[in-house]
Amino acid sequence: MSSPVAAVAVGLGALLAASEFWFTVLKYAGALYLAWLGVMLLRSKGGFQLPDGGQPLRPPSGGSIFMKSFPVAVTNPKGYLFCSALLPQFIDPQAAQLPQYR
């Protein structure tokens, strides 16, 4: 289950849809994070360096990709609002909640 879907399942989507304050907080947190990523990109040397042996660089690990992409996904309010608008159409309020999200 992706992070926006999990957050909507526990009610974060409803909180963001109902509270302008928390939506604004998440929106500005995402904007600050994206600005920080931009500054870090501008400060980086750019390009790819080959090791001394001339061997190509190994691809990044799944864990490092996750650690870089998770904050971007969590601070994007569009995913929460989309999932909170989409999921209620397929959820039966009388049935157990957890099995419906699998």
Order of alpha helices (4+ residues) and beta strands (2+ residues): alpha-alpha-alpha-alpha-alpha-alpha
